[in-house]
Amino acid sequence: MKVDPLPMPSREERRMAAVQAHALLDSEPEAEFDALVSLAADMLGCPVAALTLADRDRFWVKSAVGPLPSEMPRKVAFCDHTIEAPDLMMVPDLTRDPRFAANPFVTGEAATRFYAGMPIRVPDLDGTPQAIGSLCVMDASPRSLSAAGERTLRHLARLAEALIAARAIARRATAMAELSDRQAEDLRAKEHTVRQVERLALIGSWRIDLADGHATWSEGVYRIHELPPGKTFTVEQGLSYYPPQSRDQLRSTIEQTIRTGESFDIELDFITALGRRRRVRVMGEREMLDGRASGVVGMFQDVTERHLLETQLRRNADTDALTLLANRAAFDRALETAIAEASANDTPLGLVLIDLDGFKLVNDTLGHPAGDEVLRVVGQRLRSDWLDGCFVARLGGDEFGVIVQDPALLADPERIRTRIEALLIIAVTAEGLTMHCSGTVCLTTLPPGCATTRDFMHHADSRLYGAKRERVGERRHGDRRQNDRRQGDRRQDDRRQAG
């Protein structure tokens, strides 16, 4: 059965889908975002700062410090260029940049001269980062940011992304209403604010000193580890909280960052000091001092709930709701992988196709609820223990597929076929009427030179339909023999009565 592929969404459609999924546009003011923008203004010494979100035709200001409208057309927003940038965008003097010299925010009453912004990215359902807005600062005088200022804006943008992710999962950040009153506090007050944000967003910051190999953690990192604050750790001691595979991946990633200067952002499995399994996001980048790598700094976030939600969404997307088997999309991916593995390793691969016999008659006679019950029973029986190592899916309607890679099972194809056929003998009763249905089963092994899912499925479909025709022919031939016997019996009765 041929299915026309759905058109791929455009880049802007994917970006807008990510914006809508986070439900931030036109939302009520939230203290944690106001605090973050205030920190940007204070730390970078700019009178204007904003967290903006890109709608289809406008930029909406989620939070701002200084005189800014609540929204503006995308064609005049500086941030429309920022969301297209791969990293920080800075314009020391907007009047000297042909993109902005005639912009009303430059020529008008605002008389903006300096702009710096970082794109805010969040993952879409496929895990691809999408720029949904920006964190930016502005000034009425031409100026620039120091290297430390650029790092600060980058870190604050990453923190904004973490807050958005936390808000999307649980709307956790509810205790930051008083942060706007602390804008004039000293460094200690600002550090306290950062700790509050870490706690609510389940994030923390860390630094590795390459001189002695020791790691410095914020309170948020200790909290995620379920450890009391204060104890120092070496890199290897910190890595001990990861399972072996995740540990090796993080170690090699950090080493690559030290060697190449490439920043990283990865998610890994993690085990706390109390033995609880979690999922964490680790971000980091290299620090340089006098031309040499001096450390690695980054952020650490507990993303367990989001990971579980995304895993469940992916599982639901790959599951047929009626039979609880895998659906056609998941089957196609699994078959593609199985073909590649069989071709690369020269191992056997079998494909079982199943077509239910009598299912349409059950549907037409007893109704769709009875037909659905038949499909549910088929799904339950195809999850039999002896098929545990196989990939079983409902391909659509009354068609099912089984991918078999176990050499022991494939050694006796006829036994697989007969055992599955036995599973498909089903009786269903509705309103006192009982009907039966069974199934035609065909097992096909991967032909030599077959390298695509389409070719393998076409080959298996041809064999299935051949088996289906033979089964129908045998049934009709049996019906004729039975009719002939009945007619012969009637003729004998007639002769006896005539005699």
C-alpha positions as CSV (number, residue, x, y, z in Angstrom):
1,M,0.0,0.0,0.0
2,K,1.6,3.2,-1.2
3,V,1.4,6.3,1.1
4,D,2.2,9.7,-0.2
5,P,4.9,11.4,1.9
6,L,3.8,14.5,3.8
7,P,5.5,17.7,2.7
8,M,8.5,18.8,4.8
9,P,7.8,21.9,6.9
10,S,9.8,25.0,6.0
11,R,12.5,26.4,8.2
12,E,10.2,29.2,9.3
13,E,7.4,26.8,10.0
14,R,9.6,24.7,12.2
15,R,10.8,27.9,14.0
16,M,7.2,29.1,14.5
17,A,6.2,25.7,15.8
18,A,8.9,25.9,18.4
19,V,7.7,29.4,19.4
20,Q,4.1,28.3,19.7
21,A,5.0,25.2,21.7
22,H,6.5,27.3,24.5
23,A,3.4,29.5,24.8
24,L,5.5,32.6,25.6
25,L,4.0,35.1,23.1
26,D,1.7,37.6,24.8
27,S,2.1,35.9,28.1
28,E,1.9,37.6,31.5
29,P,5.0,39.2,33.0
30,E,7.2,36.6,34.9
31,A,9.6,37.7,37.5
32,E,12.5,35.3,36.6
33,F,12.6,36.7,33.0
34,D,12.5,40.3,34.4
35,A,15.4,39.5,36.7
36,L,17.5,38.0,33.9
37,V,17.0,41.1,31.7
38,S,17.8,43.3,34.7
39,L,21.0,41.4,35.2
40,A,21.9,41.9,31.6
41,A,21.4,45.7,31.9
42,D,23.3,45.9,35.2
43,M,26.2,43.6,34.3
44,L,26.8,45.1,30.9
45,G,26.1,48.7,31.9
46,C,23.4,49.4,29.4
47,P,20.3,51.5,30.0
48,V,18.1,49.3,27.7
49,A,17.9,45.5,27.7
50,A,15.2,43.1,26.5
51,L,14.2,39.5,26.0
52,T,12.3,39.4,22.7
53,L,10.4,36.7,20.9
54,A,10.0,36.5,17.1
55,D,6.4,36.0,16.0
56,R,5.6,35.6,12.3
57,D,5.4,39.3,11.5
58,R,6.5,41.0,14.7
59,F,8.9,40.9,17.6
60,W,7.1,40.8,21.0
61,V,9.0,42.0,24.1
62,K,8.7,39.4,26.9
63,S,10.7,41.5,29.3
64,A,12.5,44.8,29.1
65,V,14.5,47.4,31.0
66,G,14.3,50.9,29.6
67,P,11.9,52.6,27.1
68,L,10.9,49.9,24.6
69,P,7.5,49.3,23.0
70,S,5.7,46.0,23.8
71,E,6.1,44.9,20.2
72,M,7.5,46.0,16.8
73,P,7.4,44.9,13.2
74,R,10.1,42.4,12.3
75,K,11.3,44.5,9.4
76,V,12.5,47.3,11.8
77,A,13.6,45.1,14.7
78,F,17.4,44.7,15.2
79,C,16.7,41.3,16.7
80,D,15.4,40.0,13.3
81,H,19.1,39.9,12.3
82,T,20.2,38.4,15.6
83,I,18.0,35.3,15.2
84,E,19.7,34.6,11.9
85,A,23.2,34.9,13.4
86,P,25.2,31.8,14.5
87,D,26.5,33.7,17.6
88,L,26.5,37.1,19.3
89,M,25.7,40.0,17.0
90,M,27.2,43.4,18.0
91,V,26.9,46.7,16.2
92,P,29.1,49.4,17.9
93,D,27.5,52.3,15.9
94,L,24.2,51.7,14.2
95,T,24.4,54.9,12.2
96,R,27.5,53.5,10.4
97,D,25.8,50.2,9.4
98,P,23.8,50.3,6.2
99,R,21.4,47.8,7.5
100,F,20.3,50.1,10.3
101,A,21.2,53.7,9.5
102,A,17.7,54.5,8.3
103,N,16.0,52.5,11.0
104,P,13.3,54.5,12.9
105,F,14.8,53.3,16.3
106,V,18.1,55.0,15.1
107,T,16.7,58.1,13.5
108,G,13.8,58.7,15.8
109,E,13.3,59.7,19.4
110,A,15.0,56.6,20.8
111,A,18.3,57.6,18.9
112,T,19.7,54.1,19.5
113,R,23.4,53.9,18.6
114,F,24.7,50.6,20.1
115,Y,23.2,47.1,19.9
116,A,24.4,43.6,21.0
117,G,22.2,40.5,21.0
118,M,22.4,36.8,21.4
119,P,19.9,34.4,19.7
120,I,17.8,32.4,22.0
121,R,17.4,28.8,20.8
122,V,15.2,25.9,21.9
123,P,15.0,22.4,20.5
124,D,12.0,21.5,18.4
125,L,10.3,18.1,18.5
126,D,13.1,16.7,16.4
127,G,15.7,18.1,18.7
128,T,16.9,20.7,16.2
129,P,17.7,24.1,17.8
130,Q,15.3,26.8,16.6
131,A,15.9,30.6,17.2
132,I,12.8,31.9,18.8
133,G,14.1,35.3,20.0
134,S,17.0,37.1,21.4
135,L,18.5,38.6,24.6
136,C,19.8,42.0,23.7
137,V,21.2,45.2,25.2
138,M,21.2,48.8,23.7
139,D,22.6,52.2,24.4
140,A,22.2,55.7,23.1
141,S,25.9,56.1,22.7
142,P,28.3,54.2,20.4
143,R,30.3,51.7,22.4
144,S,31.4,48.0,22.4
145,L,31.5,45.1,24.8
146,S,34.7,43.7,26.3
147,A,35.6,40.0,25.9
148,A,34.2,39.5,29.4
149,G,31.0,41.3,28.5
150,E,30.5,39.1,25.4
151,R,31.0,36.0,27.6
152,T,28.5,37.5,30.1
153,L,25.9,38.0,27.4
154,R,26.4,34.5,26.1
155,H,26.1,33.0,29.5
156,L,22.9,35.0,30.2
157,A,21.4,33.8,26.9
158,R,22.1,30.2,27.8
159,L,20.5,30.9,31.2
160,A,17.4,32.3,29.3
161,E,17.2,29.1,27.3
162,A,17.4,27.0,30.5
163,L,14.6,29.1,32.0
164,I,12.4,28.7,28.9
165,A,13.0,24.9,28.9
166,A,12.1,24.7,32.6
167,R,9.0,26.8,32.2
168,A,7.8,24.6,29.3
169,I,7.9,21.5,31.4
170,A,6.6,22.6,34.8
171,R,6.3,26.4,34.9
172,R,8.5,26.2,37.9
173,A,9.8,29.7,38.1
174,T,7.2,31.4,40.4
175,A,9.3,32.8,43.3
176,M,11.2,35.6,41.5
177,A,8.7,38.4,42.0
178,E,11.0,40.5,44.1
179,L,14.1,40.4,41.9
180,S,13.3,43.7,40.2
181,D,13.7,45.4,43.5
182,R,17.4,44.2,43.7
183,Q,18.7,45.8,40.6
184,A,21.0,48.2,42.5
185,E,22.4,45.5,44.9
186,D,26.1,44.7,45.0
187,L,27.8,41.5,43.7
188,R,26.6,39.4,46.7
189,A,23.0,40.2,45.9
190,K,23.5,39.3,42.3
191,E,25.1,36.0,43.2
192,H,22.1,35.3,45.5
193,T,19.8,36.0,42.5
194,V,21.7,33.5,40.4
195,R,21.4,30.8,43.1
196,Q,17.6,31.4,43.2
197,V,17.4,31.0,39.4
198,E,19.6,27.8,39.6
199,R,17.3,26.2,42.1
200,L,14.1,27.0,40.3
201,A,15.4,26.0,36.9
202,L,17.4,22.9,38.2
203,I,20.6,24.3,36.8
204,G,24.0,25.1,38.1
205,S,27.4,26.4,36.9
206,W,30.8,24.8,37.1
207,R,34.5,25.5,36.3
208,I,37.5,23.2,35.8
209,D,40.9,24.6,36.7
210,L,43.3,23.0,34.2
211,A,46.3,23.9,36.4
212,D,45.3,21.5,39.3
213,G,42.4,19.5,37.7
214,H,39.9,20.5,40.4
215,A,36.3,21.5,39.7
216,T,34.4,24.3,41.3
217,W,30.6,23.9,41.5
218,S,27.8,26.3,42.2
219,E,25.1,25.3,44.7
220,G,22.9,24.2,41.9
221,V,25.4,21.5,40.8
222,Y,25.6,20.1,44.3
223,R,21.9,20.1,44.5
224,I,21.6,18.0,41.3
225,H,24.2,15.6,42.6
226,E,22.3,15.4,45.9
227,L,25.4,16.4,47.8
228,P,26.0,19.0,50.5
229,P,27.8,22.1,49.2
230,G,31.4,22.7,49.9
231,K,33.4,19.6,49.0
232,T,35.8,20.0,46.0
233,F,36.2,17.4,43.3
234,T,38.8,16.4,40.8
235,V,37.5,16.0,37.2
236,E,37.7,12.2,37.5
237,Q,35.7,12.3,40.8
238,G,33.1,14.3,39.1
239,L,32.9,11.9,36.2
240,S,32.3,9.0,38.6
241,Y,28.7,10.1,38.8
242,Y,28.1,9.1,35.2
243,P,27.5,5.6,33.9
244,P,30.6,4.3,31.9
245,Q,29.4,5.2,28.4
246,S,28.3,8.7,29.4
247,R,31.5,9.1,31.4
248,D,33.7,8.3,28.4
249,Q,31.6,10.6,26.2
250,L,31.9,13.5,28.6
251,R,35.6,13.0,29.2
252,S,36.4,13.0,25.5
253,T,34.1,16.0,24.9
254,I,35.9,18.1,27.5
255,E,39.3,17.0,26.1
256,Q,38.2,18.0,22.6
257,T,37.0,21.4,23.9
258,I,40.3,22.0,25.6
259,R,42.2,21.0,22.5
260,T,40.1,22.8,19.8
261,G,38.2,25.5,21.7
262,E,34.9,24.2,20.4
263,S,32.0,24.7,23.0
264,F,29.7,21.8,23.7
265,D,26.1,21.1,24.7
266,I,25.2,17.5,25.3
267,E,22.8,15.4,27.3
268,L,23.9,12.4,29.3
269,D,22.6,9.8,31.7
270,F,23.6,10.5,35.3
271,I,23.4,8.8,38.8
272,T,23.2,11.0,41.9
273,A,25.0,10.4,45.2
274,L,21.8,8.8,46.5
275,G,21.7,6.4,43.5
276,R,18.9,8.1,41.6
277,R,19.1,7.9,37.8
278,R,18.7,11.3,36.1
279,R,19.2,12.9,32.7
280,V,21.4,16.0,32.7
281,R,22.4,18.6,30.2
282,V,26.1,19.7,30.3
283,M,27.3,22.8,28.5
284,G,30.9,24.1,28.4
285,E,33.5,26.2,26.7
286,R,37.2,26.8,27.0
287,E,38.7,29.7,29.0
288,M,42.0,31.2,27.8
289,L,44.6,33.1,29.8
290,D,47.7,34.7,28.1
291,G,47.1,32.7,25.0
292,R,46.8,29.3,26.8
293,A,43.8,27.2,27.9
294,S,43.3,27.9,31.6
295,G,40.0,26.3,32.3
296,V,36.6,25.0,31.2
297,V,33.4,26.7,32.3
298,G,29.9,25.8,31.8
299,M,26.3,25.1,32.9
300,F,24.7,21.9,34.4
301,Q,21.0,21.2,34.2
302,D,18.7,18.5,35.4
303,V,16.5,17.8,32.3
304,T,15.0,14.4,33.5
305,E,11.4,15.5,33.3
306,R,11.8,17.0,29.9
307,H,13.7,14.0,28.7
308,L,11.0,11.6,30.0
309,L,8.3,13.7,28.3
310,E,10.1,13.8,25.0
311,T,10.8,10.0,25.2
312,Q,7.1,9.4,25.9
313,L,6.1,11.6,23.0
314,R,8.5,9.8,20.7
315,R,7.2,6.4,21.9
316,N,3.6,7.5,21.4
317,A,4.5,8.7,17.9
318,D,5.9,5.3,17.1
319,T,3.1,3.2,18.6
320,D,-0.2,2.0,17.1
321,A,-2.8,3.0,19.7
322,L,-5.1,0.1,19.0
323,T,-2.7,-2.9,19.1
324,L,0.1,-1.2,21.1
325,L,2.5,-2.5,18.5
326,A,5.0,-0.3,16.6
327,N,3.4,1.6,13.7
328,R,4.5,1.8,10.1
329,A,6.9,4.7,10.5
330,A,8.8,2.9,13.3
331,F,8.7,-0.3,11.3
332,D,10.2,1.3,8.2
333,R,13.1,2.8,10.3
334,A,13.7,-0.5,12.0
335,L,13.7,-2.4,8.7
336,E,16.1,0.1,7.1
337,T,18.5,-0.4,10.1
338,A,18.1,-4.2,9.9
339,I,18.9,-4.3,6.2
340,A,22.0,-2.2,6.7
341,E,23.2,-4.4,9.6
342,A,22.5,-7.6,7.6
343,S,24.4,-6.3,4.6
344,A,27.4,-5.1,6.6
345,N,27.7,-8.2,8.8
346,D,26.5,-10.8,6.3
347,T,23.9,-12.0,8.8
348,P,20.4,-13.5,7.9
349,L,17.4,-11.3,7.9
350,G,13.8,-12.4,7.6
351,L,10.6,-10.4,7.0
352,V,7.2,-11.8,7.9
353,L,4.2,-10.2,6.4
354,I,0.7,-11.0,7.7
355,D,-2.7,-10.4,6.1
356,L,-5.8,-11.3,8.1
357,D,-8.4,-13.5,6.4
358,G,-12.0,-12.9,7.1
359,F,-11.4,-9.6,8.9
360,K,-13.5,-7.5,6.5
361,L,-16.4,-10.0,6.9
362,V,-16.2,-9.6,10.7
363,N,-16.2,-5.8,10.4
364,D,-19.2,-5.8,8.0
365,T,-21.2,-8.4,9.9
366,L,-20.4,-7.7,13.6
367,G,-19.4,-4.1,13.3
368,H,-16.2,-2.2,13.9
369,P,-16.0,-2.7,17.6
370,A,-15.7,-6.5,16.9
371,G,-13.1,-5.8,14.3
372,D,-11.1,-3.6,16.7
373,E,-11.2,-6.4,19.2
374,V,-9.7,-8.8,16.6
375,L,-6.9,-6.4,16.0
376,R,-6.3,-6.0,19.8
377,V,-6.1,-9.8,20.2
378,V,-3.7,-10.0,17.2
379,G,-1.5,-7.3,18.8
380,Q,-1.5,-9.2,22.2
381,R,-0.6,-12.5,20.6
382,L,2.1,-11.1,18.4
383,R,3.8,-10.0,21.7
384,S,4.4,-13.6,22.6
385,D,7.6,-14.4,24.5
386,W,9.1,-16.4,21.6
387,L,8.9,-13.3,19.4
388,D,10.6,-11.1,22.0
389,G,13.8,-10.6,19.9
390,C,11.7,-9.6,16.8
391,F,10.4,-6.2,15.8
392,V,6.6,-6.5,15.4
393,A,4.4,-3.8,13.9
394,R,1.0,-3.0,12.5
395,L,1.5,-1.8,9.0
396,G,-2.1,-0.5,8.5
397,G,-5.6,-2.0,8.4
398,D,-5.4,-5.7,8.9
399,E,-1.7,-6.0,7.8
400,F,1.2,-6.7,10.2
401,G,4.9,-7.2,9.8
402,V,7.6,-8.9,11.8
403,I,11.4,-8.3,11.4
404,V,13.3,-11.5,12.3
405,Q,17.1,-11.3,12.9
406,D,17.5,-14.4,15.2
407,P,19.5,-17.1,13.2
408,A,17.9,-19.8,15.4
409,L,14.4,-18.8,14.4
410,L,15.4,-18.3,10.8
411,A,16.8,-21.8,10.6
412,D,13.3,-23.2,10.4
413,P,11.1,-20.7,8.4
414,E,8.2,-23.1,8.1
415,R,8.0,-23.4,11.9
416,I,7.9,-19.6,12.2
417,R,5.1,-19.4,9.7
418,T,2.9,-22.2,11.3
419,R,3.4,-20.8,14.8
420,I,2.3,-17.3,13.7
421,E,-0.6,-18.8,11.8
422,A,-1.7,-20.6,14.9
423,L,-1.7,-17.3,16.8
424,L,-4.0,-15.7,14.3
425,I,-6.9,-18.2,14.7
426,I,-9.4,-15.9,16.5
427,A,-13.1,-16.2,17.3
428,V,-15.1,-13.2,18.1
429,T,-18.7,-13.1,19.4
430,A,-21.2,-10.2,19.2
431,E,-25.0,-10.4,20.0
432,G,-24.9,-14.1,20.1
433,L,-23.1,-14.5,16.7
434,T,-19.6,-16.0,16.6
435,M,-17.3,-15.5,13.7
436,H,-13.7,-16.7,13.0
437,C,-10.8,-15.1,11.3
438,S,-7.3,-16.3,10.6
439,G,-4.3,-15.0,8.7
440,T,-2.1,-15.6,5.7
441,V,1.6,-15.5,6.7
442,C,4.6,-15.3,4.4
443,L,8.2,-15.2,5.5
444,T,10.8,-13.8,3.1
445,T,14.6,-13.7,3.6
446,L,16.6,-10.8,2.4
447,P,17.4,-11.5,-1.3
448,P,21.0,-11.0,-2.5
449,G,21.7,-7.5,-3.7
450,C,18.5,-6.1,-2.0
451,A,19.6,-2.9,-0.2
452,T,16.5,-0.8,0.3
453,T,13.4,-1.1,2.4
454,R,11.2,-0.5,-0.7
455,D,12.7,-3.3,-2.7
456,F,12.5,-5.8,0.2
457,M,8.9,-4.9,1.0
458,H,8.0,-5.2,-2.7
459,H,9.6,-8.6,-2.8
460,A,7.8,-9.7,0.3
461,D,4.5,-8.2,-0.8
462,S,4.6,-10.2,-4.0
463,R,5.2,-13.4,-2.1
464,L,2.4,-12.6,0.4
465,Y,-0.1,-12.0,-2.4
466,G,0.9,-15.2,-4.1
467,A,0.4,-17.1,-0.8
468,K,-3.0,-15.3,-0.4
469,R,-4.1,-16.4,-3.9
470,E,-3.1,-20.0,-3.2
471,R,-4.9,-20.0,0.1
472,V,-8.1,-18.6,-1.6
473,G,-7.7,-21.2,-4.4
474,E,-7.3,-24.0,-1.9
475,R,-10.4,-22.9,-0.1
476,R,-12.5,-22.7,-3.3
477,H,-11.2,-26.1,-4.4
478,G,-12.2,-27.5,-1.0
479,D,-15.6,-26.0,-1.3
480,R,-16.1,-27.6,-4.8
481,R,-15.1,-31.0,-3.5
482,Q,-17.5,-30.6,-0.6
483,N,-20.3,-29.6,-3.0
484,D,-19.5,-32.6,-5.3
485,R,-19.8,-34.9,-2.3
486,R,-23.1,-33.4,-1.3
487,Q,-24.5,-33.7,-4.9
488,G,-23.3,-37.4,-5.1
489,D,-25.0,-38.2,-1.8
490,R,-28.2,-36.6,-3.0
491,R,-28.1,-38.7,-6.2
492,Q,-27.6,-41.9,-4.2
493,D,-30.6,-41.0,-2.0
494,D,-32.7,-40.4,-5.1
495,R,-31.8,-43.8,-6.6
496,R,-32.7,-45.5,-3.3
497,Q,-36.0,-43.8,-3.2
498,A,-36.7,-44.8,-6.9
499,G,-35.8,-48.4,-6.2
